[in-house]
Amino acid sequence: MTVDPERLARLCLLSVPGLGPARVRWLVGDGACSTAWERLCSGRRPSGPAPRRALDTWDELVVAARRIVPADVARRLDDTNAIVLQPGDVAWPFANDPEPPTALIVRGDPSLVDRRPSVAIVGTRRPTGLGRAIAADLGRDLAEAGVVVVSGLALGVDVAAHRGALDVGGPTVAVVATGVDRPYPVSHAEVWEQVAHAGAIVSEAGFGVGPSRWRFPARNRIIAALADVVVVVESQLRGGALSTASEALDRGVTVAAVPGSVRSPASDGTNALLVDGAAPVRGSGDVLDLLALSGGGIRDRTTTAPLDLLDAEVARGGCSVDVLVALHGGAPADALAEVSRRLGDGRWVRSGSIIELGAHA
C-alpha cells in the first residue's frame, strides 16, 4: 500500500515518543506535516512560542525522530490494515473541534469514526459489580439499537461497555492512549482484537507508542468529540471520566450520569454531575431520549410520520440520522430500529454521517 508523503509524515510525527498534541502543533504551525518532519529530523527548531519544556527536551525529540524509518512505518500501517485519517478526509470528525488531533490512526472500520448516533460510556477503572453490569447493559442495548458505543477500552466501566456492544455484534469504537498496535493493559489483548474486528480502534498515537500518564487525559477529548452524548456510569470525585465529561461540555456535547448510592465513593463523581445539571440515566431508554433531543427538540410521540416520508426525505439528497429520528416522531428506539432495518435490507446506505438511498430502494 502506497501512503502519500503528507499522511506518512503525520504518522511519523505521532510515532515519536514524547511528542504530544501541543508539540506537534508547534512543529507544524501553519505549514505541512512533511515539512515539520524534515525540520525535526534535521534538528532545526521552529519559530514561535514553544510549549512547556519542549525546548528542554528538544535534543531528545530529535534523536527519537531520527530512529524512525518512514518506510518501516508505512509497512506497519499495511501489516495492521490500519489507515490514517487527516483533516480534509470525508470521515474526519474534527472539522470544528477546538483541539483536533494531527491525525487519527484507525484500525478497523473507519466509517464508524464519524457515524451517528454515537454515545460514549465512561467511568472508573474500579467500578462496583453493579456499575460494571450497568455499563455492559447500556453498551449492549445501545449497540442493538444501532448506536455506536464509544469508550476508552480501559479497565472497569470502559471495557464492560465495549463487551456489551460486542455481545450483540453492534458497532463500537475504542479510543486508546497507546498505538493501535500496542494493547494496553496487556490483559485486554483479546478484547482489543475483537473490537478491531467488529468495530474500530483509534488513536492519535503512532505505532509502537506505549502508555504515558499524560496521554490518557489527552485522549479523553477525542472520546468526547466522537460522541453525541457522554454517559458517566460510575466515577469518584476525581478521574478520567470527569475529565471526559468536562471535554464534552466544552464541545457542547450532552453529559449524562447514572445515579448511585450516596454511600458509595464510586458514585461521588456521578452524583456531583447530576447536582450540576447532568441528565440522569436509568437505562438505555433515557439515553435514546437524549439522542433524540440533541437532534432538534422534543418529539411529539402521540403521532409518527408515515414511513414512506422517511424514504422521501432520504431521496431529497440524503440526511442525518438525527433528522430521520425527528421526522419519525415516535420513540427514539423505534426510529433507530427502523433506520437499522432499512440499512440492513439495502434500501438505504451510509455515506459518512449521511443516509442515502441504496440500490434496493
Secondary structure, DSSP 8 states (H G I E B T S, - for coil): ----HHHHHHHHHHTSTT--HHHHHHHHTTS-HHHHHHHHHHT---SS---TTTTTTHHHHHHHHHT--HHHHHHHHHHTTEEEE-TTSTT---TT-SS--S-EEEEE-GGGGG-SSEEEEE--SS--HHHHHHHHHHHHHHHHTT-EEEE---TTHHHHHHHHHHHTT--EEEE-SS-TTS-SSGGGHHHHHHHHHHSEEEESS-TT----TTHHHHHHHHHHHT-SEEEE-S--SSSHHHHHHHHHHHTT-EEEE----TT-GGGHHHHHHHHTT-EE-SSHHHHHHHHHHHTTS---TT----HHHHHHHHHTT-EEHHHHHHHH-S-HHHHHHHHHHHHHTTSEEEETTEEEE-TT-
